[in-house]
C-alpha cells in the first residue's frame, strides 16, 4: 500500500522542498489507516499546518479539542488557589 499524497487543483502531485511528495503525516510512509484526500490541517492550539488525510486530520482535531478542554488557558470558574496553594499561571503571584 502506498501513502496517499497531496494533489493540487489540477490533480498533480504536490512536492516538498526536498522533492518528495507531500503525504499524510500519520500514514507512516505507507498510507496505513489513511482515508480521504491529503490536505493541510491547521491545529488551533499551535496554529501550525500539517499534511493529513481526512481520517487522520479529523482524529487530530478531536485530540486537540480534548486537550484544550482538559488544559484550558483560562482558569476555570471553580479554581481556588487556596485549596492547594497553587496558581493558574506565572503572572499570579
C-alpha positions in Angstrom: 0.0 0.0 0.0 1.3 3.4 -0.9 0.7 6.6 1.2 -1.9 9.0 -0.2 -0.3 12.2 -1.4 -1.4 15.8 -1.7 -2.7 16.9 -5.1 -3.1 20.5 -6.4 -6.2 21.9 -8.1 -5.0 20.3 -11.4 -4.7 16.9 -9.9 -0.8 17.0 -9.9 1.2 15.7 -7.0 2.5 18.4 -4.6 6.2 18.1 -3.7 8.0 19.4 -0.7 11.3 21.4 -0.8 13.3 18.1 -0.9 11.4 16.8 -4.0 9.4 14.3 -2.0 5.6 14.0 -2.5 3.6 15.6 0.4 1.9 12.6 2.1 -0.2 12.1 5.2 1.9 12.7 8.3 0.2 9.9 10.2 0.3 7.4 7.3 3.7 6.0 8.4 5.0 6.3 4.9 2.8 3.5 3.6 -0.7 5.0 3.9 -1.5 2.8 6.9 -5.1 3.5 8.0 -5.4 6.5 5.7 -8.7 7.6 4.2 -9.6 10.6 2.0 -7.5 13.2 0.3 -4.4 14.7 1.9 -4.8 18.3 2.8 -3.2 20.9 5.1 -4.8 20.6 8.6 -4.2 23.5 11.0 -4.1 22.7 14.7 -5.8 25.5 16.6 -3.6 25.1 19.7 -0.4 25.7 17.8 -1.6 27.4 14.5 0.7 25.2 12.5 -0.5 23.2 9.5 0.4 19.6 8.8 -0.5 17.3 5.8 -3.0 14.7 6.8 -5.7 12.6 5.1 -9.3 13.3 6.1 -9.4 10.4 8.6 -6.2 11.4 10.4 -6.9 15.1 10.2 -10.3 14.7 11.9 -8.8 12.5 14.5 -6.1 15.1 15.3 -8.7 17.8 15.6 -10.7 15.7 18.1 -7.5 15.1 20.1 -6.7 18.8 20.1 -10.2 19.7 21.3 -9.9 17.1 24.1 -6.6 18.5 25.2 -7.9 22.1 25.2 -10.8 21.0 27.3 -8.6 19.2 29.8 -6.0 22.0 29.9 -7.7 25.4 29.3 -5.7 28.6 29.0 -8.1 30.5 31.3 -8.7 29.3 34.8 -12.0 27.6 35.4 -14.7 29.3 37.4 -14.3 26.8 40.3 -10.5 27.2 40.5 -9.4 28.3 44.0 -5.7 28.8 44.7 -6.3 28.4 48.4 -7.2 24.7 48.1 -3.6 23.6 47.5 -1.6 26.9 47.3 -1.3 26.6 43.6 -1.7 29.3 40.9 -3.1 29.0 37.4 -0.2 30.9 35.6 3.1 32.6 36.4 1.5 36.1 36.5 -0.4 35.2 39.6 1.9 35.8 42.5 
